[in-house]
Amino acid sequence: MMSTSRLWRASSVGWGLTLFIVLVAIGLRGAWLTADPPTVGEVGIVWHDEGAWTHNARNQALVGAWRTDAWNPIFIAPVFTGLEYLSFAAFGVGTWQARIVPAASGLLAIIALMAGLWAISGRRAALLGGLLLATSYTFVMWNRAALMESTMTACIVVSWAAYALATTTQERSSVWRWGVLAGAAAVAAFFTKAAAAFFIAALVLEAATSWWFARHPAGLKPGGSEDHLPISPSPHLPIFVGLCAATAVALAMLVIPYWTEFQFYNWEMTVTRKPTYGLEDFQNRISYLLRHGAFTRMWPLLAAAAVGVLAAISHWTTTRPATRLAVLWLLLGLLELVVHDSGNERRYVMFVPAVIALAASAMHRRDATTTWNGAGVLVAVVAIPLTYLVAGSLLRLVWLTDIEANNYRLTVRVSAALALVVGAAIWWSRVRVSAWLGRWRLPAAAAIVMVVVTVGTDLTLYAQWARSRTFLNYEASRLIGTLLPPGTLVHGKLANGLSLENQIAPIFVGQGFGNYADRLVRDDARYILTYTLPESGYEGEVILDVLRQYPQRRVVTEFDVQETPGPDRAALIMKFPDGPEPRARDK
């Protein structure tokens, strides 16, 4: 038994390392907070979306009205909008003020992940998991962008961590406290971004599984270290209370009073407008899973997490509940991407903590000897998409230099073939594979290599960005404030993107939404902001419609911005060059 002094020293070291990880996380997220996001490294941040998604919060902070036009993301991201407003109200409207919200969200996710891992796998897993998430290049850069993904992901991590704590405590009051928080945080994730709906399904499914196992303990046979854990009171009832209570609040405050807007933004705009659902579309979305670099950058973690998923499935009844939830988080999230949209890099931010949690948990000793009927078949089935993802994320380093080239198709086809072979091999040897998975543990040496390689890669990428960082978008937004007085109406999505360092009144125009209907008759807005490089109207076809409506327009000034790896420029354009008053329209 460890002496009191040794226990105190061990605890002090643990808390000291935790503090170090938190300080590293703060430093990486807070340094040069107004700098431009990276245009290389396949992070996928569209910087001019920041102003668009903080639009309602900015309105309320500047003019005391949430809605000033027909673009109102408050109805799809009310949690994010509310937090952005609190930041603006406290510190003023600005770029760094907007980015504080995702930065704080990222820090909350790190602390919550560590708490959950500490509860289910111990201090070592918690510290390694916290370090990996604190330094993750993908996660760090999205934590520095005033967009919803970081806040949504933080709510998911908080829900997962609360569930981990609820299922490892023996105090009924703690089970209720953490269970209610798990349900409420899952609902908060959905009302930050509707893409988190899959996690509510995962939480409900896992809570139902936990309830079933609690009602049928005779089916759970002793089988090892995980089976000998004390059985905690089932958190299924507190979770459903949290889910129902948070949903009731959201219904009363947002959904029912504003049903038309809520239904449009959360269904028509995000579900029916964008994706198509033919067989070829699903094939394309499956191939797009290998298109981006998030999984490649964390490939050692992905490989360890994939084996951990298969181990959890093969011994589902004796796997820790929080581990089961992390498995569902990863698998249902990937399914949601295939069904809805896998082509945008922002969709992959939510997987970073899940992969880290599963990889860190894989270091915990297992000795499960029991399997359940059908485990081998399900392991073989799940191994196919996981192998496709693991193999493709590695092969893209070798072959994928241009996503439009034949190398991309080769990566997809070879990965798919390897996945089918591995799936068939696991099915053929499913009994032996299940037994091996029950004993599998990520060796300490492999864990060290995994952490060193991953953290080294992430910090190297961060250092490369830091050396070449620019502040072009921030400076351009400030320049606009010197050219146009407060309240000036400016047309175009880029006007929103360049609105955080001034007080212009941007008019967002989306494809079929957000001031789209009157885009050609807004003579009250004398100015347009749009790209001229890499091409005129780079942000979309809609702004080209507006530009064509004013053939006599004149460029007031051009300035550098940062959006693509190449040179980018934007222009402030006057619609009516023949005088200060709007010209009469030809009839």
LOLUM-362769 format. One record per residue: x, y, z of N, C-alpha, C in turn. Coordinates in steps of 0.02 Angstrom, whole numbers, plus 50000, padded with zeros to 5 digits. Example, Ala and Ser with C-alpha at 12.3 -4.5 7.8 and 13.67 -1.06 7.14 Angstrom:
<tivos>
506604971650390506154977550390506604983550390506424988850354506844994750357506455000250394
</tivos>
This chain:
<tivos>
500424994050000500005000050000500445006250000500265011349959500665017349953500615021450017501195023750041501205027950101500885034650087500715038150144500385044650137500825049650100501475049650115501915054450082501985053050008502035046749990502085045049918501435046649883500875045349916500225046949886500165054449875500395058449924500365065749917500805068149860501415065249855501865067249801501565065449733501275059449728500965057349665500395062049647499985063849697499435068449683499685075249662500215077649695500495084249677500775084249606501105078849587501375078349519500805078449469500265074649485499695074349439499375081149429499265084749483498965091449477499445096349445500095095649458500585099949426500595099049351500575092749329500555091349257499905093749226499365093049263498725095549238498755103049227499035106649275499115113949268499555115649208500095111849198500535113049142500165112249076499755106949071499375105649010498885111348997498555113649049498085119249041498445125549018499025126949046499405132949026499635132348953499855126348933500045125348863499445126648818498865123948837498255124848798498075132248791498125135948846497975143048844498465146748799499105145048804499605148448764499495147248689499365141148669499285139648599498655142948570498145143448611497515146448587497505154048592497855156748641497815163948652498335168148617498885165048595499415168848563499185171448495499295177948482499125181048417498405179348397497935180648442497255178448432496915181848373497175187548350496875190848292497215188948227497695184248230498045182248169497585178348123497765178048059497375174448010497425166848021496885163148010496925155848014497405153247961497665147147970498125144347920497765142947855498115144147800497845142447734498165136147707498615133147744498905126747726498795122047785498885115547774498785110847828498095107847829497675109647781497005106647773496585107147836496615112647871496185113647929495485115647906495435119547852494795120847822494395126547851494705131147887494345136747916494205142047862493575143747854493385149247809493305155447852493805159847851493825165347900493235170047894492985171247832492455176147826491785173647852491755167247871491145164647904491085167047976491645169348005491625171548075491125177248085491165182248043490705187848048489985185848035489895181147989489215178947974488895175448033489265171048066488965167148120488935170948186489285176348192489215180648252488765186648238488405186448183488015192148159487505194448211487095189848237486575191848284486855194448349487385191348374487705193748435487985200748425488295201948368488565208548353488005213648349487445211848316486875216448312486645218648382486555213648426486295215148492486785219548531487425218248523487925222048560487975229248534487895230248468487995236848439487365241148437486795238048418486195242048407485615239948451485715234848494485195232748540484635228848509484755225748451484245221648418484595215348390484305209548406484615203348381484555202948305483965204748279483835203948207483795210748174484195211548122484175217748082484045216448009484075210247988483955208447918483715201247916483745198147858483475191447849483985185847860484575187547885485065182347902485125182147978484885176548008484835176148081485035169148105485695167848109485925161248132485785159848206485495164748241485295163448310484815157648315484445156248261483955150948263484255144048250484875143748227485205137348219485765136448269486015141948297486575141548345486455146248404485905145348441485745150048495486245149848552486525144048569487005143648623487635147548604487895146348545488485149948521488345157448517487775159348490487605166348484487565169748552487255166348600487215169248667487885170248699488335165348691489005166048719489395171548685489315172248619489655177648584489395184448607488745184848619488475191248644488765193048712488825188048756489105189348822489825191948816490205189148769490895191448759490895198548732490465200048684490435206848656490195211848709489715209748748489455214248799489985215848852490405210948867490915211848919491535215548893491735213948832492385216448807492335220948746491745221748718491665225548657491685220948596491445223448539491435219548478492125219848445492375214148427493035213748396493215206548380493775205848345493995199248323494195194848382494635197448425494855193248480494285191848529493825196548536493255195448579492825189848553492745189548486492345184148456492695177448464493365177348460493725171148463493845168648534493705172748584493765170348653493285164648666492695164848637492185159748649492425152848627492655151848565492915145248547493545143348585493975148348601494575146748639494395144148708493915147448742493695145048807493335138348801492975137348746492645130948735493165125348728493705126648692494225121648685494545119948751494665125048793494955123848859494485119748902493835121248899493345117248936493345110048912493405108948847493415102148821494015098248847494585101548850495195098248875495105096048948494855100648990494765099049060494245093549069493695093949031493175088749036493435082049013493825081848958494095075548934494545072448986494965076449017495415073849069495015071149128494485074649148494075072249204493755065549187493495064849127493185058549108493685052849104494265054249074494775049049069495045047149138495125052049181495365050649249494875045949284494235046849272493725042749306493725035549280493835034549216493755027749189494425024149178494975027949170495605024649152496195026949194496095031649240496635033549283497005039749262497475041749305497835048049296498255048149232498615042649218499065042649160498675043849096498125040349088497725041249027497455048349024497255051149081496985057949082497505063049061498115062349087498635067049070498835066548997498905060548972499085059748901498525062248856497905060548873497345063048834497295070548834497405073648893497395080948896497935084148855498545081248858499105083948819498955083448744498685077848723498545076848652498015081748627497495082848667496975087448645497205094748650497615096248700497865103048708498305105148649498665100448620499145102148567498895100248497498325097048492498065094948426498015100948379498365100648324498385106248276497685107748250497315102548233496625103548209496205106948262496235104448323495815107048376496035114048396496675115248400496935121848418496695127048368496765125648304496595130648255495845132048251495445126948262494725128148264494525131648328494905130648382494785134348444494955141648437495305143548384495495150448371495045153748319494515150348297494065153048246493375153948276493075159748266492425161348296491865157948258491875151348260491365147148228491105142048279490565138648262490205134648313490535128148331490975125548289491215118648298491545117548366491945122248389492285121348454491785121048511491295125448510490805125548565490365119448563490155117248504489765111148498490165105148524490795104648504491215099048526491325099248601491415105248629491505105848701490895103248738490295104848714489685102348746489655094648742489865091848686489885084548679490365081448729490955084448735491455081748781491215082248853490905087848871490635088648938490105083248951489675081948903489165076748911489495069948921490005068348880490345061948887490695061348954491035066648976491395066549040490905065849098490345069349095489845068849148489575061749151489475058549093489245051649093489775047049123490415048349108490955044349137490955044949213490865051049238490855052049310490235049049342489665049449306489045046549333489085038949339489455035849295489485028449295490055025749335490445030049368491005027549408490945029749481490435033449498490335035549567489835030949601489895030249667489455026049705488915030049742488975036649741488505040849776487905042449730487315040849754486725041949713486625049249695486785053749742486715060849727487185063049671487795060149671488275061749618488045058949551487755052949553487495050049491486965054649461486535057149503486015061749478486315068149451486785070949489487085077249468487435076649401487855071449394488225070549331487765068149275487275063949292486825061549240486405067049209486145071449251485755077049225486195081549183486805082749204487265086949165487415083649097487495077049097487635073549033487065074648984486445074049007485875075048962485815082248940485885086948986485815094048969486365096348921486985093948932487535096048888487435093348818487155087348811487015084648744486515088948707485995091248742485505095748711485835102448693486265104948737486625111148723487045110448660487345104648650487745103448590487305104048528486705101148531486255101548473486055108748459485915112648512485715119548502486305124248492486905121448491487485125148466487565123948392487465117648372487465115848302487085109348294486605109348248486155103648242486505097248222487125097848197487495091748178487625087248238487555089848299487665085748359487075081248376486575081048334485995076748347486205069448355486715067348318486945060448323487175058648393487455063648430487705062048497487135061048546486585064648536485995063348578485765056148568485765053948505485575047048490486065042148523486715043748521487215039448552487115039048628486985044748659486885044948732486265041048752485725041948715485105038248730485215030748722485555028848668485675021748656486115018748711486635022248732487065019748784486705019648852486305024748867485935024748930485445018948932485125017448875484675011748872485055005248882485655004848853486064998848862486254997948936486465003448967486635003249038486045001149080485465003749064484855001749101484704994349092484784991849031484644984749019485124980249058485754982149058486244978149095486104978449170485874984249194485714984749265485104980449283484644979849235484044975749249484164968349240484694966549204484834959449190485554957949208485744958549271486434957349292486644950149285486164945549281486344938549275486704937049210486594941249161486934940249097487644942649096487874945849150488554948549153488974943949195489444940549165489864935849200490534938949217490814937249275491474939949291491974938049238492384942849219492854941149167493504944949172493644948849222494274952249224494224958849260494734962949247494804969149285494204973749276493934974149215493374978649204492754975949238492694969249242492104966349272492104967149348492684968049378492724968549450492624975549475492504980349430492354987149453491694987149491491644991149544491004991649579490454994049531489874991049537489324992849493488984999049521488995004449483488695010749505487945010649492487565014749528486855015349511486775017649439486295014849404486205016549333486005023849325486335027349279486195034549270485655035949219485305030649197484845031649140484295036649157484015036349217483475040949235483725048149240484275049649275484525056549275484685059249205484945054949162485105057149094484465059349057483945055249062483325057049028483005063149060483085064149125482855070249157483225076249128483885075749122484285081149093484095082549021484005077248982483805078148912483125081648907482645079248946481965081948942481935089048969482285090349024482255097049053482565102149006483155100548979483485105248933483075106148869482785100848845482365101248784481755105548797481445104748856480855108748873481025116148875481595117848904481805124848906481905127548835482235123548792482355125748724481695126448685481245121848695480595122248661480215128548681480225129948747479845135648771480145142348751480805142648749481145149048737481285150348663481385145148624481625146148555481185142848503481045136448511480745132548457480015134548446479605134248498478895135448490478745142748472479035147648507478875154648488479125156548418479645153248394479935155048330479965148848284479405145248282479405138848247479575139748173479315144748140479445145548068480185146448055480505150848092481225152048083481635145848103481455142748159481815136848181481775131248129481175130148104481085124748054481475126247990481475132547969481845134247908482595133147916482875135947969483605135747977483855128647992483475124848031483715118248053483505112548008483035113847963482835108447918482915110347845482565115447824482585117147754483285119447732483605123547773484255126247752484815121147760484805117047813485375112747827485275105547805484665103347797484545096247780484305095447709483745098647691483455097647625483805101647571484105107447589484405111747538485075109147513485485106347558486175104847539486275097847512486195092647553486395086047529485885082847483486115078547439485685074247400485815067047422485335062647407485355056147440485315050247391485615051047333485655045447286486245040947304486275035047272486805030247285487485033147270487535036747214488175039847197488385045147248487895048647276488045053647327488345050447389488055044747410488335041247468489035038747454489145036347393489825034047374490315039847378490105045547353490555051347355490715053447427490205053347470490325055347539490765050347576490715043947558491165039047587491885040347565491975042047502492645043447477492925049947507492475054847521492705061147550492975060447620492825054847654493105053747721493865053747721494155052247663494885052047657495165058447626494745063247614494955069147577495345074047620495205074247685495465079347728496025076647773496395081147804496995079247840496925078047914496325079047942496255078448015496455071648040496205066348008496365059548030497095057748016497355060347961498055058847944498525061747996498405067848018498835070948068498835067148134498295063748150498255060048212498215052548199498575050248147498505043348125498695038248179499245039048217499375034148270498805033548320498495039148337497915038948382497325035448349497215036848286496665033748250496745026248248497355023848235497465016648233497335013348301497585016448354497465013748422496725014048439496395019448421495685020148436495275014848398495465013448336495105008448297495135001548330495724999648353495774993148387495374993448453495394999148487495014999848548494264999148536494025001748481493315001048463493134993748454493554990148417493414983048406493434979048471493904980848515493954977448581493324978848622493084984948619492484986648657491874982948631491814982548565491234979148535491254971648551491834968648548491874961448559491704959548631491774964248678491614962948748491174968548775490624969648738490194975348751489904975448822489724969548847489404969348913489884970948970490524970148959491014971449012491454977548998491294981048946491654987248930491364992948972491794997448993491565003149032491035007048993490505009249028489975012948993490235019048955490695022848985490945028748950491335026848888491675021148890492025018848829491525016948776490985013648796490455012048747490185018448716490085023648757489825029948730490315033048681490965032648696491465035348650491455031548584491345024948588491295020848526490695023148485490125024148516489535026448480489635033548454489975037648492490145044448469490515044148403491025039948398491415039448336491015036248280490685030648293490355026948239489735030548214489305032948259488705036548237488895043248205489425046348229489645052548198489875051448126490255046148115490455044548047489855043048003489375039448030488765037947992488405044347974488365049048020488035055448007488385059147950489045058747947489415061947893489245058847826489215052247824489065048747762488355050447738487895051147784487205052647766487125059947746487475064347781487335071547773487875075247734488495075347759489015079447726489695077647755490125074847713490805073247735491325077347696491095082047656491555085647613491855091947644491625093847703491855100047734492295098347794492875101547798493345099947852493065101347921492605106047927492345107647993491965101848024491745097047984491375091348011491805086648053492465087248047492915082448078493175084748146493035091048164493285093548228493015089448286492375087448282492055083948337492345076948350492735074348303493025067648312493685067748350494005073548353494665073748384494645071448457494205074048500494195071448569493985064148574493535061948530493315054948533493895050248518494275051748466494845047448448495365047548504495485053348533495975053848588495735049948649495085050448665494825046848723494895039248713494735036848653494785029648640495515027348640495965031348611496665029548610496965029548680496795034648720497055034948789496775029248832496145027548822495845022048859496155015348841496435014948781496735008648759497345006848799497625011548836498205009948877498015006348942497365006248958497145003149019497134995549011497324992149064497374984849061496674981749052496634976849008496014973148998496144965749011495644962449035495684955149044494994952249040494614954348990493934952048982493924945348945493604940448974493594933748944492924931848916492424936048926491754934348902491594938448839491244935448794490984938848735490234937848733489914941048688489184940248681489034937348612488464934248606488284931048543488264936148486488594934548433488604939048376489164944048378489574944048431490104949048437490594948548379490794942448362491284941548309491054944248242490424943048226490154945548163490134953148162489904956248217489874963448220490564966648218491054963448252491734965948250491984965948178491854960648140492064960248071491744965648029491104966948041490744972048003491014979048018491104980548082491354987148101492074988148080492454982648077493164983148057493234985647985492734984647944492784986747874492834994347868492354998247894492425005547888493025008247927493185005147984493755007648023494415006347986494485000547955495084999047916495125003747856494565004947823494555009647767494805016447788494585018747847494785025247872495525025347892495745020147927496435019947950496915019247892496765014547847497205013547789497215019647743496625022447729496595028147684496945034247712496885035347778497215041047809497965040547806498235034447803498955033547795499165033747722498785030347679498965030047608498935036947574498505041347599498465047947568499115051747574499525050047624500195053047630500645051047572500535044947547500965042247495500725044347426500065043947415499805044847347499435051247335499145054047387498675059547376499025066247377499215068547318499515075247312499015080247284498515077847251497995082147222497335078447227496855081347263496235077747275495835076647211496005080147158495655079147096496005074247050496595072047069496985067647025496785060347034497065056146990496925048946994497165045947060497665049147091497915046647155497365046347208496895050947204496355050947253495925044747244495745043047183495355037147170495735030847189496385030947177496795025147195496815024247271496865029647308496855029247381496205026247405495645028547378494995026047399494915018647382495115016647322495005009747301495455004847339496085006747349496535002247386496305001747459496095007247488495865007147557495235002847564494775003447516494164999447518494324991947511494804990347466494984983347457495304980547521495754984347551496064982147614495544981247668495054985547670494534985147721494134978747714493964976947653493584970747642493994964647660494634964747643495074959047661495124958247736495234963747771495294963447844494634961247875494084963847851493434961747877493314954247868493484951647808493404944547796493864940347840494484942547849494954938947892494724938747964494454944347989494204944448058493594939848065493154939948016492574935448020492794928148020493294926447980493524919547975493834917348041494174921748075494514920048138494204923648197493554924648194493214928948243493294926548315493314920048327493384917648396494064919448424494594918048386495264919748409495364927348414495084930948366495144938248367494804941148428494204938648444493844941148503494234939748567494534933848571494934932248631495544936848636495864938148580496444942648580496244949748599495674952048572495444958748587495284959448661495044954048693494894954348764495514955448806496094953448781496714954248819497124960148794496924963248739497344968348707497404974548749498004977148749498154983548783498714986848744498654993448735499174997048700499804997048743500354994048720500964993748760501215000748777501545001148834501795007648858502275010848807502715006748778503195009448729502835012248668502325008548645501935010848588501555017248605501305017648666500945023748687501405029748687502015028748710502505034348711502655036548640502775031848596502915033648526502315037248496501715034748510501105037748484501045045048506501175046248569501105053048596501655057548567502275055148566502835059248541502735061048468502545056248427502445057548356501875062448344501315061248379500735065448368500845072548394501085073248455501205079848483501755083448443502275079848423502805082848383502555085448317502125081548284501845083748220501415089948230500995089948281500545095548293500935101948310501425101448353501805107348372502225109948314502475105448272502855107548213502415111548166501805109148154501335112748111501155119548141501065119648207500905126048240501485130948233502095128448242502685132748235502745135548165502595131348115502625133748046502115139248034501515138348061501005143648054501235149948091501505149148151501705154948191502245159048156502715155648124503255159148090503005163248030502495160847998502265164247937501595167747948501385168648010500725171448025500655178447996500045180047978499875186647953499265189247990499125195647983498545198848014498145202647961498135200147901497845203847845497095204947853496725199847875496005200547881495815205447936496175205147992496065209848047496215216948025496765217947989496945224647966496455227147914496205222647871495715224747821495065227047854494855223447905494245225347940494325232247973494905233548001495025240148031495035245547978495315243947919495335248747865494635250747843494185245847839493495247347820493195252447868493365251847933493095256547982493335263647972493915264547939494155271247925493845274147861493575269747819493305271947755492555273247758492195269447801491465269847803491235271547873490775276047881490525277847948490085272347976489995272248042489555267248074488855267248043488585261248036487915260548009487865260247934488425260847898488415260647825488225253647802487715253247759487505246847731488005244447679488235238247686488715235347639488465228447620488445227247555488155221147528488685215647522488475209347535488905203647521489135199947583489245193447576489475189247631490135191747659490575194247616491225196647640491145202847685490595206447676490465212147721490375209647793490045203947802490005200947869490685198847894491085195747850491735193447870492195199147893492095205047864492525210747880492175215847925491715213547967491315218148007491505218248081491975214048103492105213448175492525219148203492895222848160493315228248184493055235048163492405235448148492095241848130491355241348146490975246348127490255246448143489825247348081490055244548024489635244547965489025240047977488525240447932487935236247936487955231347877488235225447886488305220747831487635217547812487565216147747486965212747722487195206047692487115200747730487305194047708486835191747652487115188247603486705185247550486935178047540486495173347556486655166247546486295163447485486445157247469486145154047411485445151447430484945155547416484255153747431484045155447501484445159147539484265161147606484655167447624484475170547680484855176247705484885182047657484325185747649484295191647605484385189947531484225183747514484305181647444483755184647400483145185047426482575187047384482645194147357482925198647398482965205647377483675207747358484085202947342484795204447330484905209147271484445209347224484535213447164484185220147168483875221647224483505228047229483715231947291484305230447318484525233947378484945240047359484605244947328484955251147310485125255247372484805253547429484965257247490485675255547515485935249947493486625248147510487075250347452487445255847462487825258747407488485255047395488685250647442489345247547436489285239947436489785236947404489865229647402490565228047425490645222647463491295219847479491335212847450491855211747411491925205147379492665203947363492825197847346493495196047324493625198347253494245200047239494475200947170495005195747152495345193047203495805187447195495655182347250495675175947236495935172647175495505173647113494875176047122494465177847064493905182447088493615185947043493065190347061492475186347087492205188447144491645184947173491805177947196492415177047222492645170447242492195167047293491835170947334491445168047388490815164547363490615165447300490045161747274489685165147217489245161347185488895163747126488405169347144488165169447205487665174447224487935181547219488545182647241488825189447239488935191547166489055186747121489125188447051488465191047022487895188247047487245190947027487195198347046487415199847107487375206747130487835211247088488445208947074488915212847035488645214146964488335209146935488055210046867487485215046867487145215846922486595220546926486825227846923487485228946937487755235746939488365236246893488245236246828488805236246780489235242546782488965248046808489355254246811489725255146877489785249846914490095250246980490825252646975491075255247031491765257647033492105255047095492725252747088493125250347144493385256347183493205256747247493445262147289494155260747311494285254747335494955252747356495005245247358495605242747351495745235547358496245234647415496225228747446496675227347502496785219847506497345218047536497525210947542497125207747598496925201547586496615197247637496945190447633496765185947678497065179347680496525174047682496445170347627495935165147624496215158647595496595159147541496865153247507497635153347513497965147947495498705148047496499015153147450498645155147399498915160147352498765167147375498945172247335498775179147353498025180347348497755183847397497035185347398496945192847407496455195547371496295202647377495535203447379495335208647414494625210447417494555217747395493945219547378493825226347353493195229147385493235235547402492645239347421492395242747358491785241247338491505243447274490905247947286490875253447249490295257947252489825256047195489205254847211488715252947160488565258747112488565264947138488345270747100488915275647093489315275147042489895279647035489715286647011489085287746992488905294246963488645299247014488735297847077488515302747127488355299547193488225303647244488095300947310487405297847316486925299847272486255297047277486195290947232485785285947252485675280147209485385282247142485635279347088485385281047022484685278247013484305281246969483645278646953483715272546909483315267646922483365261546882483035262646814483365259546763483065259846696482435255446695481925257846664481305254046659481245251246589
</tivos>
